Amino acid sequence: MAMMDELVQQIATRTGLPQDKAMQAAQAAIEFLDGRLPPPIGGNLKRLTGEGGGTGGGGIPDLGDVAGKLGGMFGR
């Protein structure tokens, strides 16, 4: 399951929102965080929604690489 799909599913499950509303909530949260987090994280989160020219299918980047880089930034 893609990370965005997982996020939408978690929002829908935890809030009781229908899938379409959960997707809108997820996109709003990602856009909010994307504009406020410092680089290299900020400015790259929109890739989860298919915006920003990701490298994977449907504009989704290779999230394994992204997770590895983020882990490295935080000492993992």
C-alpha positions in Angstrom: 0.0 0.0 0.0 1.4 3.4 -1.0 2.1 5.8 1.9 -0.6 8.3 0.8 -3.2 5.5 0.7 -2.1 4.5 4.2 -2.4 8.0 5.4 -5.9 8.4 3.9 -7.0 5.1 5.4 -5.7 6.1 8.9 -7.5 9.4 8.7 -10.8 7.7 7.6 -10.5 5.1 10.3 -9.6 7.4 13.1 -12.1 10.2 12.2 -15.0 8.3 10.6 -14.7 10.4 7.5 -15.5 8.9 4.1 -12.5 8.2 1.8 -13.0 11.3 -0.3 -13.0 13.6 2.7 -10.1 11.8 4.3 -8.1 12.3 1.0 -8.9 16.1 1.2 -7.8 16.2 4.8 -4.6 14.4 4.0 -3.8 16.7 1.1 -4.5 19.8 3.2 -2.2 18.5 6.0 0.6 17.7 3.6 0.3 21.1 1.9 0.4 22.8 5.3 3.5 20.9 6.5 5.2 21.1 3.1 5.3 24.9 3.3 6.5 25.0 6.9 9.1 22.2 7.4 12.7 23.1 6.7 14.4 21.7 3.6 15.0 19.0 2.5 11.7 17.7 4.0 9.7 20.9 3.3 9.0 21.3 -0.4 9.0 17.5 -1.0 6.0 16.3 0.8 3.6 17.2 -2.0 5.2 14.3 -3.9 3.0 12.0 -1.7 -0.1 13.4 -3.4 1.3 13.0 -6.9 2.2 16.7 -7.2 5.8 17.9 -7.7 6.9 15.3 -10.2 7.7 12.2 -8.2 9.6 9.4 -9.7 7.3 6.5 -9.0 4.0 5.5 -10.6 1.4 8.2 -10.4 4.0 10.8 -9.3 4.8 8.9 -6.1 8.5 9.0 -5.3 10.4 5.9 -4.1 9.3 6.2 -0.5 11.9 3.7 0.7 14.6 6.1 -0.4 12.8 9.0 1.1 12.4 7.2 4.4 16.0 6.1 4.4 17.2 9.7 3.9 14.9 11.0 6.6 16.1 8.4 9.0 19.7 9.4 8.2 18.9 13.0 9.0 17.6 12.0 12.4 20.5 9.6 13.3 18.8 6.4 12.3 
